[in-house]
Amino acid sequence: MAHSTHPSADAAVVDHHGAGIEHTHPTWSTYWKVATILTLITAVEVWVYYVPAIVHSRWFVPILLVMSAVKFAIVVMFYMHLKYDHRLFRVLFTGPLIIAMITIVALMFLFGKLAARVGGMG
C-alpha cells in the first residue's frame, strides 16, 4: 500500500483498539479567527493598562489574569491542537495547570496582592 507524502485536510486517528476515528484539522479560516480574537484580547489588555482608574483598582490584576488565562487556553486548544487530541491528554495538561493557577492565586492572597480590604484597622 502506497503512502501519500501530502498531508490531507482530514486525518484518520487510530485509537488503542485499532478503530479509525475521523476528525478534521482546523482550516486557515479557523486560524485567522483565532488570531483575530487573540489580537483583540491583547488590545484590551493594553487598554486596561493605560486606564488609571482600572490600574489603581483592586480589579486590575484579576482582569489581566483572566484575560491571560483565556488567551492561554485559546493558544493551547487551537495552535497546540489540544482540542483535537485524546481526552486523556487534555486532562493530563489541564489538571496540573489548574493546580498551579490555584496555588498562584492562593499565594497572591497570602502575600496581600489580592487581599480584601476589610475596614477598621489603620
N, CA, C and O atoms as a GROMACS GRO file, in nm:
protein
  488
    1MET      N    1   0.084  -0.117   0.000
    1MET     CA    2   0.000   0.000   0.000
    1MET      C    3   0.089   0.124   0.000
    1MET      O    4   0.178   0.135   0.084
    2ALA      N    5   0.067   0.213  -0.091
    2ALA     CA    6   0.149   0.335  -0.102
    2ALA      C    7   0.097   0.440  -0.007
    2ALA      O    8  -0.023   0.454   0.014
    3HIS      N    9   0.190   0.514   0.051
    3HIS     CA   10   0.154   0.623   0.141
    3HIS      C   11   0.178   0.755   0.071
    3HIS      O   12   0.278   0.773   0.002
    4SER      N   13   0.086   0.845   0.088
    4SER     CA   14   0.098   0.977   0.028
    4SER      C   15   0.187   1.064   0.115
    4SER      O   16   0.181   1.055   0.238
    5THR      N   17   0.267   1.148   0.054
    5THR     CA   18   0.352   1.241   0.129
    5THR      C   19   0.282   1.374   0.152
    5THR      O   20   0.333   1.459   0.225
    6HIS      N   21   0.166   1.392   0.092
    6HIS     CA   22   0.093   1.517   0.109
    6HIS      C   23  -0.006   1.503   0.223
    6HIS      O   24  -0.088   1.411   0.225
    7PRO      N   25   0.001   1.597   0.320
    7PRO     CA   26  -0.097   1.590   0.429
    7PRO      C   27  -0.235   1.630   0.378
    7PRO      O   28  -0.248   1.725   0.300
    8SER      N   29  -0.334   1.558   0.420
    8SER     CA   30  -0.470   1.591   0.378
    8SER      C   31  -0.539   1.672   0.486
    8SER      O   32  -0.492   1.679   0.599
    9ALA      N   33  -0.649   1.732   0.450
    9ALA     CA   34  -0.726   1.811   0.546
    9ALA      C   35  -0.791   1.721   0.650
    9ALA      O   36  -0.810   1.761   0.765
   10ASP      N   37  -0.826   1.598   0.610
   10ASP     CA   38  -0.886   1.503   0.702
   10ASP      C   39  -0.783   1.396   0.737
   10ASP      O   40  -0.723   1.335   0.648
   11ALA      N   41  -0.762   1.375   0.867
   11ALA     CA   42  -0.666   1.275   0.910
   11ALA      C   43  -0.738   1.170   0.991
   11ALA      O   44  -0.822   1.202   1.075
   12ALA      N   45  -0.704   1.046   0.968
   12ALA     CA   46  -0.762   0.937   1.045
   12ALA      C   47  -0.676   0.912   1.167
   12ALA      O   48  -0.554   0.896   1.156
   13VAL      N   49  -0.738   0.907   1.281
   13VAL     CA   50  -0.669   0.879   1.406
   13VAL      C   51  -0.709   0.740   1.449
   13VAL      O   52  -0.828   0.706   1.448
   14VAL      N   53  -0.613   0.659   1.487
   14VAL     CA   54  -0.641   0.523   1.527
   14VAL      C   55  -0.627   0.513   1.678
   14VAL      O   56  -0.522   0.546   1.734
   15ASP      N   57  -0.733   0.468   1.745
   15ASP     CA   58  -0.726   0.454   1.891
   15ASP      C   59  -0.658   0.322   1.926
   15ASP      O   60  -0.615   0.249   1.837
   16HIS      N   61  -0.646   0.292   2.057
   16HIS     CA   62  -0.572   0.174   2.102
   16HIS      C   63  -0.642   0.044   2.065
   16HIS      O   64  -0.580  -0.062   2.079
   17HIS      N   65  -0.766   0.046   2.020
   17HIS     CA   66  -0.836  -0.074   1.976
   17HIS      C   67  -0.824  -0.095   1.826
   17HIS      O   68  -0.871  -0.196   1.773
   18GLY      N   69  -0.761  -0.002   1.757
   18GLY     CA   70  -0.741  -0.016   1.614
   18GLY      C   71  -0.854   0.039   1.529
   18GLY      O   72  -0.848   0.030   1.407
   19ALA      N   73  -0.956   0.096   1.590
   19ALA     CA   74  -1.069   0.151   1.515
   19ALA      C   75  -1.032   0.291   1.467
   19ALA      O   76  -0.973   0.370   1.541
   20GLY      N   77  -1.068   0.321   1.346
   20GLY     CA   78  -1.037   0.453   1.291
   20GLY      C   79  -1.139   0.556   1.338
   20GLY      O   80  -1.259   0.531   1.338
   21ILE      N   81  -1.089   0.671   1.378
   21ILE     CA   82  -1.175   0.782   1.421
   21ILE      C   83  -1.141   0.899   1.330
   21ILE      O   84  -1.026   0.943   1.325
   22GLU      N   85  -1.239   0.951   1.260
   22GLU     CA   86  -1.215   1.061   1.169
   22GLU      C   87  -1.234   1.194   1.241
   22GLU      O   88  -1.329   1.213   1.317
   23HIS      N   89  -1.142   1.285   1.216
   23HIS     CA   90  -1.161   1.423   1.260
   23HIS      C   91  -1.088   1.513   1.163
   23HIS      O   92  -0.992   1.472   1.097
   24THR      N   93  -1.133   1.635   1.155
   24THR     CA   94  -1.071   1.728   1.063
   24THR      C   95  -0.985   1.825   1.141
   24THR      O   96  -1.015   1.861   1.255
   25HIS      N   97  -0.877   1.866   1.077
   25HIS     CA   98  -0.791   1.968   1.136
   25HIS      C   99  -0.849   2.104   1.105
   25HIS      O  100  -0.925   2.120   1.009
   26PRO      N  101  -0.815   2.203   1.186
   26PRO     CA  102  -0.869   2.336   1.160
   26PRO      C  103  -0.821   2.391   1.026
   26PRO      O  104  -0.712   2.358   0.979
   27THR      N  105  -0.903   2.472   0.967
   27THR     CA  106  -0.871   2.532   0.838
   27THR      C  107  -0.804   2.667   0.859
   27THR      O  108  -0.794   2.715   0.972
   28TRP      N  109  -0.758   2.727   0.751
   28TRP     CA  110  -0.698   2.860   0.757
   28TRP      C  111  -0.798   2.960   0.816
   28TRP      O  112  -0.759   3.049   0.892
   29SER      N  113  -0.924   2.945   0.783
   29SER     CA  114  -1.027   3.034   0.835
   29SER      C  115  -1.033   3.029   0.988
   29SER      O  116  -1.047   3.132   1.053
   30THR      N  117  -1.022   2.910   1.043
   30THR     CA  118  -1.024   2.894   1.190
   30THR      C  119  -0.903   2.964   1.252
   30THR      O  120  -0.918   3.036   1.350
   31TYR      N  121  -0.785   2.944   1.195
   31TYR     CA  122  -0.664   3.007   1.248
   31TYR      C  123  -0.672   3.159   1.240
   31TYR      O  124  -0.626   3.230   1.329
   32TRP      N  125  -0.731   3.209   1.132
   32TRP     CA  126  -0.745   3.354   1.117
   32TRP      C  127  -0.837   3.411   1.225
   32TRP      O  128  -0.808   3.514   1.285
   33LYS      N  129  -0.948   3.341   1.248
   33LYS     CA  130  -1.042   3.387   1.351
   33LYS      C  131  -0.979   3.382   1.490
   33LYS      O  132  -0.997   3.474   1.570
   34VAL      N  133  -0.905   3.276   1.519
   34VAL     CA  134  -0.838   3.263   1.648
   34VAL      C  135  -0.735   3.374   1.665
   34VAL      O  136  -0.727   3.435   1.772
   35ALA      N  137  -0.658   3.402   1.562
   35ALA     CA  138  -0.558   3.509   1.569
   35ALA      C  139  -0.625   3.644   1.592
   35ALA      O  140  -0.572   3.726   1.666
   36THR      N  141  -0.738   3.667   1.529
   36THR     CA  142  -0.811   3.792   1.548
   36THR      C  143  -0.860   3.806   1.691
   36THR      O  144  -0.850   3.913   1.751
   37ILE      N  145  -0.913   3.699   1.747
   37ILE     CA  146  -0.960   3.701   1.886
   37ILE      C  147  -0.843   3.728   1.981
   37ILE      O  148  -0.856   3.807   2.074
   38LEU      N  149  -0.730   3.662   1.958
   38LEU     CA  150  -0.612   3.684   2.042
   38LEU      C  151  -0.563   3.828   2.033
   38LEU      O  152  -0.523   3.887   2.133
   39THR      N  153  -0.567   3.885   1.914
   39THR     CA  154  -0.526   4.024   1.896
   39THR      C  155  -0.620   4.118   1.970
   39THR      O  156  -0.574   4.213   2.033
   40LEU      N  157  -0.750   4.093   1.962
   40LEU     CA  158  -0.846   4.178   2.032
   40LEU      C  159  -0.828   4.171   2.184
   40LEU      O  160  -0.834   4.273   2.252
   41ILE      N  161  -0.806   4.051   2.236
   41ILE     CA  162  -0.784   4.036   2.381
   41ILE      C  163  -0.657   4.111   2.422
   41ILE      O  164  -0.655   4.176   2.526
   42THR      N  165  -0.552   4.102   2.341
   42THR     CA  166  -0.427   4.173   2.371
   42THR      C  167  -0.449   4.324   2.368
   42THR      O  168  -0.396   4.395   2.453
   43ALA      N  169  -0.526   4.372   2.273
   43ALA     CA  170  -0.556   4.515   2.266
   43ALA      C  171  -0.632   4.561   2.391
   43ALA      O  172  -0.606   4.669   2.444
   44VAL      N  173  -0.725   4.480   2.438
   44VAL     CA  174  -0.800   4.514   2.560
   44VAL      C  175  -0.705   4.513   2.680
   44VAL      O  176  -0.716   4.599   2.768
   45GLU      N  177  -0.613   4.418   2.686
   45GLU     CA  178  -0.516   4.415   2.796
   45GLU      C  179  -0.432   4.542   2.799
   45GLU      O  180  -0.410   4.600   2.906
   46VAL      N  181  -0.385   4.585   2.683
   46VAL     CA  182  -0.304   4.708   2.676
   46VAL      C  183  -0.390   4.828   2.714
   46VAL      O  184  -0.344   4.916   2.787
   47TRP      N  185  -0.513   4.832   2.667
   47TRP     CA  186  -0.603   4.943   2.701
   47TRP      C  187  -0.626   4.948   2.852
   47TRP      O  188  -0.622   5.056   2.911
   48VAL      N  189  -0.651   4.833   2.914
   48VAL     CA  190  -0.673   4.827   3.059
   48VAL      C  191  -0.552   4.883   3.133
   48VAL      O  192  -0.567   4.952   3.234
   49TYR      N  193  -0.432   4.853   3.084
   49TYR     CA  194  -0.310   4.900   3.149
   49TYR      C  195  -0.298   5.052   3.146
   49TYR      O  196  -0.238   5.111   3.237
   50TYR      N  197  -0.353   5.116   3.045
   50TYR     CA  198  -0.342   5.261   3.031
   50TYR      C  199  -0.461   5.338   3.086
   50TYR      O  200  -0.469   5.460   3.067
   51VAL      N  201  -0.553   5.273   3.154
   51VAL     CA  202  -0.666   5.341   3.218
   51VAL      C  203  -0.634   5.351   3.367
   51VAL      O  204  -0.641   5.251   3.439
   52PRO      N  205  -0.598   5.471   3.416
   52PRO     CA  206  -0.555   5.485   3.555
   52PRO      C  207  -0.658   5.436   3.658
   52PRO      O  208  -0.621   5.379   3.760
   53ALA      N  209  -0.787   5.457   3.630
   53ALA     CA  210  -0.889   5.414   3.725
   53ALA      C  211  -0.888   5.263   3.743
   53ALA      O  212  -0.912   5.213   3.853
   54ILE      N  213  -0.860   5.189   3.636
   54ILE     CA  214  -0.856   5.043   3.646
   54ILE      C  215  -0.725   4.999   3.711
   54ILE      O  216  -0.725   4.907   3.793
   55VAL      N  217  -0.615   5.064   3.674
   55VAL     CA  218  -0.484   5.026   3.729
   55VAL      C  219  -0.483   5.040   3.881
   55VAL      O  220  -0.421   4.959   3.949
   56HIS      N  221  -0.549   5.142   3.934
   56HIS     CA  222  -0.548   5.166   4.078
   56HIS      C  223  -0.660   5.094   4.152
   56HIS      O  224  -0.671   5.107   4.274
   57SER      N  225  -0.743   5.020   4.081
   57SER     CA  226  -0.850   4.946   4.147
   57SER      C  227  -0.801   4.807   4.186
   57SER      O  228  -0.696   4.762   4.141
   58ARG      N  229  -0.878   4.742   4.271
   58ARG     CA  230  -0.842   4.606   4.312
   58ARG      C  231  -0.871   4.504   4.202
   58ARG      O  232  -0.833   4.388   4.216
   59TRP      N  233  -0.936   4.543   4.095
   59TRP     CA  234  -0.973   4.452   3.987
   59TRP      C  235  -0.868   4.445   3.877
   59TRP      O  236  -0.882   4.364   3.785
   60PHE      N  237  -0.764   4.527   3.884
   60PHE     CA  238  -0.663   4.532   3.779
   60PHE      C  239  -0.596   4.397   3.756
   60PHE      O  240  -0.594   4.346   3.644
   61VAL      N  241  -0.541   4.339   3.862
   61VAL     CA  242  -0.471   4.210   3.849
   61VAL      C  243  -0.567   4.099   3.810
   61VAL      O  244  -0.536   4.023   3.718
   62PRO      N  245  -0.684   4.084   3.875
   62PRO     CA  246  -0.774   3.978   3.831
   62PRO      C  247  -0.819   3.990   3.685
   62PRO      O  248  -0.833   3.889   3.617
   63ILE      N  249  -0.841   4.111   3.637
   63ILE     CA  250  -0.882   4.132   3.498
   63ILE      C  251  -0.773   4.081   3.404
   63ILE      O  252  -0.800   4.008   3.309
   64LEU      N  253  -0.648   4.121   3.432
   64LEU     CA  254  -0.538   4.077   3.347
   64LEU      C  255  -0.515   3.927   3.357
   64LEU      O  256  -0.483   3.862   3.257
   65LEU      N  257  -0.532   3.870   3.476
   65LEU     CA  258  -0.516   3.725   3.492
   65LEU      C  259  -0.620   3.648   3.412
   65LEU      O  260  -0.588   3.548   3.347
   66VAL      N  261  -0.743   3.694   3.416
   66VAL     CA  262  -0.850   3.624   3.342
   66VAL      C  263  -0.825   3.633   3.192
   66VAL      O  264  -0.837   3.534   3.120
   67MET      N  265  -0.790   3.753   3.144
   67MET     CA  266  -0.765   3.767   3.000
   67MET      C  267  -0.644   3.684   2.958
   67MET      O  268  -0.645   3.624   2.850
   68SER      N  269  -0.541   3.680   3.040
   68SER     CA  270  -0.425   3.597   3.008
   68SER      C  271  -0.460   3.449   3.006
   68SER      O  272  -0.413   3.375   2.920
   69ALA      N  273  -0.541   3.406   3.100
   69ALA     CA  274  -0.583   3.266   3.105
   69ALA      C  275  -0.666   3.229   2.982
   69ALA      O  276  -0.651   3.120   2.927
   70VAL      N  277  -0.753   3.320   2.940
   70VAL     CA  278  -0.834   3.294   2.820
   70VAL      C  279  -0.743   3.283   2.697
   70VAL      O  280  -0.760   3.193   2.616
   71LYS      N  281  -0.648   3.375   2.685
   71LYS     CA  282  -0.555   3.368   2.571
   71LYS      C  283  -0.474   3.239   2.576
   71LYS      O  284  -0.454   3.175   2.472
   72PHE      N  285  -0.427   3.201   2.693
   72PHE     CA  286  -0.350   3.077   2.707
   72PHE      C  287  -0.433   2.958   2.663
   72PHE      O  288  -0.385   2.872   2.589
   73ALA      N  289  -0.557   2.952   2.709
   73ALA     CA  290  -0.644   2.840   2.673
   73ALA      C  291  -0.668   2.834   2.522
   73ALA      O  292  -0.668   2.726   2.464
   74ILE      N  293  -0.689   2.949   2.460
   74ILE     CA  294  -0.712   2.952   2.316
   74ILE      C  295  -0.589   2.903   2.240
   74ILE      O  296  -0.601   2.825   2.147
   75VAL      N  297  -0.471   2.950   2.281
   75VAL     CA  298  -0.347   2.908   2.214
   75VAL      C  299  -0.328   2.757   2.229
   75VAL      O  300  -0.295   2.689   2.132
   76VAL      N  301  -0.348   2.707   2.349
   76VAL     CA  302  -0.328   2.563   2.372
   76VAL      C  303  -0.430   2.480   2.295
   76VAL      O  304  -0.395   2.379   2.236
   77MET      N  305  -0.553   2.522   2.296
   77MET     CA  306  -0.657   2.442   2.231
   77MET      C  307  -0.644   2.441   2.079
   77MET      O  308  -0.666   2.337   2.017
   78PHE      N  309  -0.608   2.553   2.020
   78PHE     CA  310  -0.605   2.559   1.874
   78PHE      C  311  -0.466   2.543   1.815
   78PHE      O  312  -0.446   2.458   1.728
   79TYR      N  313  -0.369   2.621   1.861
   79TYR     CA  314  -0.237   2.616   1.799
   79TYR      C  315  -0.157   2.494   1.843
   79TYR      O  316  -0.072   2.446   1.767
   80MET      N  317  -0.182   2.445   1.962
   80MET     CA  318  -0.114   2.322   2.006
   80MET      C  319  -0.202   2.200   1.980
   80MET      O  320  -0.164   2.088   2.015
   81HIS      N  321  -0.318   2.220   1.921
   81HIS     CA  322  -0.409   2.113   1.878
   81HIS      C  323  -0.461   2.027   1.994
   81HIS      O  324  -0.502   1.913   1.972
   82LEU      N  325  -0.459   2.079   2.115
   82LEU     CA  326  -0.509   2.002   2.228
   82LEU      C  327  -0.659   1.974   2.215
   82LEU      O  328  -0.708   1.874   2.265
   83LYS      N  329  -0.729   2.063   2.149
   83LYS     CA  330  -0.873   2.044   2.129
   83LYS      C  331  -0.902   1.918   2.048
   83LYS      O  332  -1.007   1.856   2.065
   84TYR      N  333  -0.809   1.880   1.962
   84TYR     CA  334  -0.831   1.768   1.873
   84TYR      C  335  -0.764   1.639   1.922
   84TYR      O  336  -0.776   1.534   1.858
   85ASP      N  337  -0.692   1.647   2.034
   85ASP     CA  338  -0.625   1.529   2.090
   85ASP      C  339  -0.720   1.446   2.175
   85ASP      O  340  -0.834   1.485   2.200
   86HIS      N  341  -0.671   1.334   2.218
   86HIS     CA  342  -0.746   1.244   2.304
   86HIS      C  343  -0.775   1.313   2.437
   86HIS      O  344  -0.696   1.395   2.484
   87ARG      N  345  -0.886   1.281   2.498
   87ARG     CA  346  -0.929   1.343   2.623
   87ARG      C  347  -0.825   1.325   2.734
   87ARG      O  348  -0.809   1.414   2.818
   88LEU      N  349  -0.756   1.214   2.736
   88LEU     CA  350  -0.654   1.189   2.838
   88LEU      C  351  -0.546   1.297   2.835
   88LEU      O  352  -0.500   1.341   2.940
   89PHE      N  353  -0.504   1.340   2.716
   89PHE     CA  354  -0.402   1.443   2.705
   89PHE      C  355  -0.452   1.576   2.759
   89PHE      O  356  -0.377   1.650   2.823
   90ARG      N  357  -0.578   1.606   2.733
   90ARG     CA  358  -0.636   1.730   2.788
   90ARG      C  359  -0.637   1.728   2.939
   90ARG      O  360  -0.604   1.828   3.003
   91VAL      N  361  -0.674   1.613   2.998
   91VAL     CA  362  -0.678   1.601   3.144
   91VAL      C  363  -0.537   1.612   3.202
   91VAL      O  364  -0.516   1.680   3.302
   92LEU      N  365  -0.441   1.544   3.139
   92LEU     CA  366  -0.303   1.548   3.187
   92LEU      C  367  -0.242   1.688   3.175
   92LEU      O  368  -0.152   1.723   3.252
   93PHE      N  369  -0.289   1.767   3.082
   93PHE     CA  370  -0.238   1.903   3.068
   93PHE      C  371  -0.312   2.001   3.158
   93PHE      O  372  -0.249   2.081   3.227
   94THR      N  373  -0.445   1.994   3.159
   94THR     CA  374  -0.521   2.094   3.234
   94THR      C  375  -0.524   2.069   3.384
   94THR      O  376  -0.536   2.164   3.462
   95GLY      N  377  -0.514   1.944   3.428
   95GLY     CA  378  -0.514   1.915   3.571
   95GLY      C  379  -0.402   1.988   3.645
   95GLY      O  380  -0.430   2.064   3.737
   96PRO      N  381  -0.275   1.966   3.607
   96PRO     CA  382  -0.166   2.038   3.673
   96PRO      C  383  -0.174   2.190   3.652
   96PRO      O  384  -0.133   2.266   3.740
   97LEU      N  385  -0.226   2.233   3.539
   97LEU     CA  386  -0.241   2.376   3.515
   97LEU      C  387  -0.338   2.438   3.616
   97LEU      O  388  -0.310   2.545   3.670
   98ILE      N  389  -0.448   2.372   3.641
   98ILE     CA  390  -0.546   2.422   3.738
   98ILE      C  391  -0.484   2.426   3.877
   98ILE      O  392  -0.504   2.523   3.951
   99ILE      N  393  -0.410   2.322   3.913
   99ILE     CA  394  -0.343   2.321   4.044
   99ILE      C  395  -0.245   2.437   4.055
   99ILE      O  396  -0.239   2.504   4.158
  100ALA      N  397  -0.168   2.463   3.950
  100ALA     CA  398  -0.073   2.574   3.951
  100ALA      C  399  -0.143   2.708   3.964
  100ALA      O  400  -0.098   2.795   4.038
  101MET      N  401  -0.254   2.726   3.892
  101MET     CA  402  -0.329   2.852   3.899
  101MET      C  403  -0.385   2.874   4.038
  101MET      O  404  -0.378   2.985   4.091
  102ILE      N  405  -0.440   2.770   4.099
  102ILE     CA  406  -0.494   2.783   4.235
  102ILE      C  407  -0.382   2.818   4.332
  102ILE      O  408  -0.401   2.900   4.422
  103THR      N  409  -0.265   2.756   4.315
  103THR     CA  410  -0.152   2.785   4.401
  103THR      C  411  -0.107   2.930   4.388
  103THR      O  412  -0.080   2.996   4.489
  104ILE      N  413  -0.100   2.981   4.265
  104ILE     CA  414  -0.058   3.119   4.244
  104ILE      C  415  -0.158   3.217   4.306
  104ILE      O  416  -0.118   3.312   4.373
  105VAL      N  417  -0.286   3.193   4.286
  105VAL     CA  418  -0.388   3.282   4.344
  105VAL      C  419  -0.383   3.275   4.496
  105VAL      O  420  -0.396   3.378   4.563
  106ALA      N  421  -0.364   3.156   4.553
  106ALA     CA  422  -0.354   3.142   4.698
  106ALA      C  423  -0.232   3.218   4.752
  106ALA      O  424  -0.240   3.283   4.856
  107LEU      N  425  -0.120   3.210   4.681
  107LEU     CA  426  -0.002   3.285   4.724
  107LEU      C  427  -0.024   3.436   4.714
  107LEU      O  428   0.026   3.512   4.797
  108MET      N  429  -0.098   3.479   4.611
  108MET     CA  430  -0.127   3.622   4.599
  108MET      C  431  -0.213   3.669   4.716
  108MET      O  432  -0.192   3.778   4.768
  109PHE      N  433  -0.310   3.588   4.758
  109PHE     CA  434  -0.389   3.622   4.876
  109PHE      C  435  -0.300   3.622   5.000
  109PHE      O  436  -0.310   3.712   5.084
  110LEU      N  437  -0.215   3.523   5.011
  110LEU     CA  438  -0.129   3.510   5.128
  110LEU      C  439  -0.037   3.629   5.145
  110LEU      O  440  -0.016   3.676   5.257
  111PHE      N  441   0.018   3.679   5.036
  111PHE     CA  442   0.111   3.790   5.044
  111PHE      C  443   0.046   3.925   5.018
  111PHE      O  444   0.116   4.025   5.000
  112GLY      N  445  -0.087   3.931   5.016
  112GLY     CA  446  -0.158   4.056   5.016
  112GLY      C  447  -0.179   4.122   4.881
  112GLY      O  448  -0.224   4.237   4.877
  113LYS      N  449  -0.149   4.057   4.772
  113LYS     CA  450  -0.170   4.119   4.641
  113LYS      C  451  -0.318   4.118   4.600
  113LYS      O  452  -0.360   4.203   4.522
  114LEU      N  453  -0.396   4.024   4.652
  114LEU     CA  454  -0.539   4.018   4.624
  114LEU      C  455  -0.621   4.024   4.752
  114LEU      O  456  -0.741   3.996   4.751
  115ALA      N  457  -0.558   4.058   4.861
  115ALA     CA  458  -0.627   4.057   4.990
  115ALA      C  459  -0.743   4.156   4.989
  115ALA      O  460  -0.732   4.268   4.939
  116ALA      N  461  -0.853   4.114   5.045
  116ALA     CA  462  -0.970   4.202   5.056
  116ALA      C  463  -0.942   4.306   5.163
  116ALA      O  464  -0.890   4.274   5.270
  117ARG      N  465  -0.975   4.426   5.134
  117ARG     CA  466  -0.955   4.535   5.229
  117ARG      C  467  -1.074   4.540   5.325
  117ARG      O  468  -1.184   4.584   5.289
  118VAL      N  469  -1.050   4.493   5.446
  118VAL     CA  470  -1.155   4.494   5.547
  118VAL      C  471  -1.128   4.612   5.638
  118VAL      O  472  -1.019   4.626   5.694
  119GLY      N  473  -1.230   4.699   5.654
  119GLY     CA  474  -1.213   4.822   5.731
  119GLY      C  475  -1.191   4.799   5.879
  119GLY      O  476  -1.207   4.689   5.930
  120GLY      N  477  -1.153   4.909   5.948
  120GLY     CA  478  -1.137   4.906   6.092
  120GLY      C  479  -0.994   4.919   6.138
  120GLY      O  480  -0.968   4.989   6.236
  121MET      N  481  -0.902   4.856   6.071
  121MET     CA  482  -0.764   4.861   6.112
  121MET      C  483  -0.694   4.976   6.038
  121MET      O  484  -0.712   4.992   5.918
  122GLY      N  485  -0.619   5.055   6.108
  122GLY     CA  486  -0.539   5.154   6.039
  122GLY      C  487  -0.585   5.289   6.064
  122GLY      O  488  -0.526   5.384   6.012
   0.00000   0.00000   0.00000
